[in-house]
Amino acid sequence: MVAYFAEHLGGFQQSELVRSYGNRYYRKPIITGRITRPKPITVGWWRFAQRLTKQPVKGMLTGPYTIMDWSFNEHYPSRRAATLAIAQVIREEVRDLERSGAQYIQVDEPAISTRPEEMDLAIEALGIVTRGIKAKTITHICYGDFKTIGPKLHRLPVDQIDLEFANRNFELLEWFRGRRFPKAIGLGVVDVHSHRIESKEEVIDNLKKALRVFSAEQIYVDPDCGLKTRTPKEAVDKLRVLVEAAREVRAGLNHAPADQQVGG
C-alpha cells in the first residue's frame, strides 16, 4: 500500500526487501528527490471498478504520513517536510478522483497509531489532502495505543474513521462509551488476521453492542482491515457473514416501534 504509490510517484527509488510483519516483506521506498506525480495513479482503476456496479465505489489511497513513515528519507530535511511534500501530491490524486465522480474517498493512515507523538503532523498533512473536498472522506487507523491518540481522533479532518474492533474483542467500544464522538465510525466486525469465519449470530451480537455506544446513523459495517492476507474463499465468506448480519440488524431497527428506534 506504500510501495505501489512510490512506484508511480517521482522522487522515489526502491530498496531491498524489508520485513513488514510475520513472514511478509516489501521493498521499502527511498525518497531520493523532490516528490512529484507525473500522472494519476488510481483514477483508471476507480473508473474500471465503478463501471461494474451502480453502487458507489470508494477511491482508495494511502495517506501522506504513512507513505513517509514507511519509506527511507534521504532528500528532505525532516520527517515533516517529507510528509507535507507527499500530502501535496496525494491531494492532487484526491481531486482527480472527485472530478471523476467518486463520492467516497478513503485515505488510509495506518501508521498514525505507531508514533502518537507525531499525530499532529498526520492531522496537518491529512488536512492538506482533504481541504475543500466535497466527497465523503474516510481514513483507516490500525491497532495502537488509543488511550494516547484517542483524544485527538476527532481532529482528523475526515468525515469517517475506520477502526479495528473485532481483533480486540470489541474492547475499543469502552473508550468511546459515554463520549459524544462527532464522526461516523467504520466498525470492523470480522478479524482479517484470523482464518476463522465468524458466525452471523456473533456479528449480530457485536453490532448490537456497538449500537449501545454509537447511533445507527454513525455506523458503517466493514472488516477490520483489508482481506489481502486471507484466501479468496475466506474473504468471500467473511464478507458474506458481514453483509447478512448488517442486513438483519438494519431490518430490526427499521421495524422497531418509533420510540425504540436507534436510527435508520
Legacy VTK file of the C-alpha trace (Angstrom):
# vtk DataFile Version 3.0
C-alpha trace
ASCII
DATASET POLYDATA
POINTS 264 float
0.000 0.000 0.000
3.072 2.240 0.128
5.385 0.639 -2.435
2.708 0.833 -5.152
2.342 4.591 -4.768
6.093 5.105 -4.560
6.483 3.220 -7.850
4.193 5.756 -9.550
5.493 8.943 -7.949
8.622 10.806 -8.912
11.380 11.177 -6.318
11.315 7.576 -5.044
13.600 4.604 -5.553
13.212 1.038 -4.277
15.350 -0.532 -1.585
15.922 -4.209 -0.976
13.258 -6.301 0.752
12.495 -5.450 4.382
10.198 -7.322 6.760
6.753 -5.811 7.266
5.369 -8.310 9.781
5.454 -12.065 10.243
6.988 -13.504 7.102
5.748 -10.718 4.841
8.201 -8.421 3.111
8.047 -5.351 0.895
10.531 -3.194 -0.980
10.693 -0.157 1.272
10.781 3.013 -0.846
13.605 5.541 -0.564
12.892 9.248 -1.050
15.838 10.438 -3.143
14.488 13.605 -4.777
11.615 16.065 -4.974
8.332 14.157 -4.902
6.152 14.614 -7.988
3.083 12.974 -9.509
3.582 12.579 -13.258
0.050 11.273 -13.803
-2.982 9.929 -11.872
-2.325 6.664 -10.059
-5.711 5.218 -9.061
-8.235 7.069 -11.221
-8.183 4.481 -14.018
-8.662 1.625 -11.539
-11.538 3.512 -9.883
-13.278 4.157 -13.215
-12.952 0.483 -14.154
-14.455 -0.661 -10.829
-17.247 1.924 -10.949
-18.336 0.750 -14.394
-19.031 -2.695 -12.914
-21.689 -1.541 -10.448
-24.415 1.033 -9.898
-23.347 1.326 -6.262
-20.753 3.996 -5.391
-17.180 2.696 -5.307
-14.671 4.253 -2.912
-11.495 5.832 -4.135
-8.664 4.220 -2.146
-5.332 5.846 -1.307
-2.531 5.606 1.217
-2.078 8.780 3.226
0.978 11.047 3.246
2.058 10.313 6.811
2.083 6.545 6.268
3.943 6.828 2.954
6.580 8.934 4.709
6.828 6.710 7.776
7.163 3.504 5.758
9.876 4.955 3.498
13.521 5.936 3.972
14.014 9.706 3.602
17.311 10.705 2.001
16.192 14.013 0.448
14.005 16.200 2.692
15.464 17.929 5.776
12.884 16.470 8.171
10.059 13.971 8.510
7.601 16.886 8.491
8.972 18.313 5.251
8.736 14.904 3.567
5.192 14.325 4.837
3.899 17.686 3.649
5.516 17.221 0.230
3.740 13.880 -0.140
0.485 15.473 1.053
0.518 17.835 -1.924
0.674 15.014 -4.496
-1.905 12.860 -2.669
-4.202 15.897 -2.685
-3.860 16.039 -6.485
-4.927 12.382 -6.667
-7.934 13.000 -4.396
-9.040 15.959 -6.500
-8.824 13.887 -9.689
-10.880 11.100 -8.089
-13.524 13.620 -7.064
-13.589 15.176 -10.547
-14.081 11.678 -11.975
-17.194 11.228 -9.823
-16.002 9.425 -6.681
-18.495 10.097 -3.892
-16.364 8.387 -1.228
-12.591 8.705 -0.912
-10.609 6.791 1.703
-7.108 7.941 2.622
-5.609 5.269 4.872
-3.203 6.258 7.642
-2.377 3.006 9.469
0.961 4.374 10.697
-0.644 7.065 12.867
-1.017 4.769 15.848
2.649 3.722 15.886
4.031 7.193 16.664
1.474 9.037 18.813
3.910 11.927 19.272
3.559 12.746 15.550
-0.224 12.694 15.378
-0.366 16.486 14.972
1.797 16.114 11.852
-0.525 13.423 10.477
-3.524 15.667 11.130
-1.834 18.607 9.386
-0.952 16.508 6.336
-4.393 14.926 6.059
-5.880 18.412 6.253
-3.935 19.372 3.127
-5.273 16.279 1.356
-8.967 16.767 2.231
-9.333 20.543 2.323
-12.207 21.669 0.077
-13.142 18.106 -0.949
-16.908 17.610 -1.147
-16.826 13.806 -1.423
-17.278 11.876 1.822
-13.783 11.377 3.244
-12.624 8.407 5.314
-9.413 7.271 6.977
-8.365 3.950 8.478
-6.078 3.613 11.501
-4.544 0.316 12.585
-4.135 -1.111 16.066
-2.426 1.201 18.520
-2.484 2.997 21.849
-5.890 4.639 21.673
-5.543 5.998 25.205
-2.843 8.232 23.730
-4.188 9.044 20.267
-7.892 8.795 21.155
-8.309 12.369 22.458
-7.153 13.694 19.067
-9.210 11.357 16.839
-11.949 13.954 16.412
-9.387 16.368 14.931
-8.633 14.136 11.959
-10.041 16.146 9.005
-12.275 13.416 7.560
-15.958 12.523 7.823
-15.441 8.918 8.935
-12.797 6.995 10.879
-12.454 3.270 10.236
-11.200 1.227 13.208
-10.493 -2.411 14.018
-12.883 -3.693 16.680
-13.135 -7.453 16.030
-9.467 -8.292 16.617
-9.707 -6.687 20.069
-12.967 -8.426 21.002
-14.689 -5.032 20.809
-12.764 -3.728 23.835
-12.313 -0.451 21.941
-16.027 0.267 22.478
-15.215 1.082 26.103
-13.037 4.021 25.055
-15.962 5.548 23.162
-18.618 4.791 25.775
-20.007 7.978 27.246
-18.195 10.208 24.743
-20.003 12.285 22.136
-17.938 11.343 19.098
-18.765 13.665 16.167
-17.725 11.475 13.232
-19.034 8.365 11.506
-17.360 5.094 12.505
-16.215 2.316 10.198
-16.900 -0.591 12.542
-14.631 -3.581 11.931
-16.720 -6.668 12.730
-14.631 -9.504 11.213
-10.996 -10.219 12.092
-8.829 -10.143 8.976
-5.904 -11.780 10.780
-7.803 -14.955 11.620
-8.700 -17.891 9.382
-11.817 -18.460 11.487
-15.079 -17.427 9.831
-17.254 -15.564 12.287
-20.872 -16.691 12.632
-23.686 -14.382 11.621
-25.008 -14.526 15.185
-21.640 -13.409 16.559
-21.511 -10.397 14.250
-25.133 -9.507 15.040
-24.367 -9.614 18.765
-21.367 -7.302 18.330
-23.364 -4.891 16.184
-25.942 -4.666 18.948
-23.167 -3.911 21.440
-21.938 -1.112 19.176
-25.444 0.332 18.943
-25.336 0.943 22.695
-22.369 3.266 22.094
-22.942 4.776 18.640
-26.094 5.801 16.834
-27.151 3.640 13.899
-26.504 6.577 11.566
-22.851 6.693 12.660
-22.025 3.061 11.914
-20.646 1.757 8.631
-20.085 -2.004 8.899
-16.853 -3.401 7.433
-13.951 -5.808 8.005
-11.251 -4.766 10.487
-8.832 -4.050 7.647
-8.048 -5.294 4.143
-8.591 -9.005 3.466
-5.395 -9.475 1.461
-3.958 -11.955 3.987
-6.987 -14.276 3.660
-7.666 -16.818 0.924
-10.274 -15.766 -1.658
-12.804 -18.173 -0.111
-12.135 -16.846 3.402
-12.523 -13.272 2.201
-15.847 -14.008 0.484
-17.160 -15.970 3.489
-16.250 -13.202 5.933
-17.863 -10.554 3.732
-20.990 -12.677 3.306
-21.395 -13.006 7.082
-20.808 -9.277 7.495
-23.461 -8.333 4.926
-26.065 -10.797 6.184
-25.632 -9.665 9.782
-25.788 -5.980 8.886
-28.973 -6.504 6.861
-30.640 -8.399 9.687
-29.789 -5.773 12.301
-30.842 -2.951 9.975
-34.155 -4.667 9.283
-34.765 -4.991 13.016
-34.133 -1.287 13.519
-36.463 -0.328 10.676
-39.289 -2.419 12.119
-38.899 -1.302 15.721
-41.592 0.979 17.211
-40.790 4.638 16.613
-39.972 5.272 20.257
-37.493 2.369 20.275
-35.640 3.003 17.035
-31.941 3.732 17.315
-31.682 5.006 13.748
-32.275 4.237 10.120
LINES 1 265
264 0 1 2 3 4 5 6 7 8 9 10 11 12 13 14 15 16 17 18 19 20 21 22 23 24 25 26 27 28 29 30 31 32 33 34 35 36 37 38 39 40 41 42 43 44 45 46 47 48 49 50 51 52 53 54 55 56 57 58 59 60 61 62 63 64 65 66 67 68 69 70 71 72 73 74 75 76 77 78 79 80 81 82 83 84 85 86 87 88 89 90 91 92 93 94 95 96 97 98 99 100 101 102 103 104 105 106 107 108 109 110 111 112 113 114 115 116 117 118 119 120 121 122 123 124 125 126 127 128 129 130 131 132 133 134 135 136 137 138 139 140 141 142 143 144 145 146 147 148 149 150 151 152 153 154 155 156 157 158 159 160 161 162 163 164 165 166 167 168 169 170 171 172 173 174 175 176 177 178 179 180 181 182 183 184 185 186 187 188 189 190 191 192 193 194 195 196 197 198 199 200 201 202 203 204 205 206 207 208 209 210 211 212 213 214 215 216 217 218 219 220 221 222 223 224 225 226 227 228 229 230 231 232 233 234 235 236 237 238 239 240 241 242 243 244 245 246 247 248 249 250 251 252 253 254 255 256 257 258 259 260 261 262 263
